[in-house]
Amino acid sequence: MEGKTKWATQYYQDSYGQHRARNVLKSARSRDEEAELQNLYNKRKALSEQIRKNDVNAYFENLTGVSNETIEKQIKQRETLLAQMQFQEAKYGKITQGNAALTGSFSRDELQYQLNKLRAEQNKRNLPTDSSAEWGAAAKSAYEKALKEYNDFLNETGNQLTHEEYERKAKELKEALDAAKKAYDATKPASDKDAQKQDKQAEKDAKKRNGGQIKHGSSAKNSLKSRRKPKLPKLRR
């Protein structure tokens, strides 16, 4: 369909008022064909945009190889852009500098997602590495701080935010809280209840491997007793 064109005569009036004619190359497609082609163009554009966003999300899901300096720049870039968007009441912001794969237009939610990932990675790298106890204490402190900020915001009754601004701020704080809790939970040892669950699961797996012949405790003892030979009665002389 893309190659269907034809020459046609076009009549026009020049700057002196004279009527003139010229040959122009026009599409030979019907109206339905034009609509179908435009639809294909739109689908291809939407697909390309989705692929680009998937690539961007994959980048922020694994920031291991990104330098501290780059992370700091990307954080400031998104903080500044989000502040400008809020001031201008814009729904989309455009990143034009830095990694070419990360440039383009993004919504507020998309930029906030990127910012949360960058901050989480930065916080993880800033945790002390002297000992596991200090690292765990820092993670606990970060979690308690995020929890307090979230609860304080929910309990605040005098804010002047619009409904949209309130939901956006609450979502931002909740995502930060979830990230802090995940980091804190990673430092805590498994509880006794968790250990018991793991033991029970190990027993089940062992039974499957041995055809269900494993017995424990009193049941095992009873089973052994039942297999012993019965005592013969003593003979009287």
Secondary structure, DSSP 8 states (H G I E B T S, - for coil): -TT-EEEEEEEEE-TTS-EEEEEEEEE---HHHHHHHHHHHHHHHHHHHHHHHHHHHHHHH--TTS-HHHHHHHHHHHHHHHHHHHHHT-SEEEE-SS-GGG-EEEEHHHHHHHHHHHHHHHHHHHS--S-HHHHHHHHHHHHHHHHHHHHHHHH-------HHHHHHHHHHHHHHHHHHHHHHHTTS---HHHHHHHHHHHHHHHHHHTTT----HHHHHHHHHHHS---------
